[in-house]
Amino acid sequence: MRESAVTARHLSRSVRRRASQAGVTLIELMISLVVASIVIASIYQLMINQSRAYTNQREVTDARETVRGAAVLLSAELRQLSRDPDDR
């Protein structure tokens, strides 16, 4: 029984000591701010890179569509020119 009383008293002191130190120190706050800033900057950089990649891909797609349209127009013109002159 004596051991449990000593253990309970020691535990009670430990809990009181931790309760008085429950706040966040300035160093911890600054470190968390730096880590959060790094994470936010990384996400921002990722978004910028994705936006550039999307813009580049959109330009490639637009160029392909333009070439496809020109090929369709050219093939129609060539078909019309290759027809028999009597069909006109």
HELIX and SHEET records of a PDB file:
HELIX    1   1 ARG A    2  SER A   20  1                                  19    
HELIX    2   2 LEU A   26  SER A   82  1                                  57    
HELIX    3   3 PRO A   85  ASP A   87  5                                   3    
END                                                                             
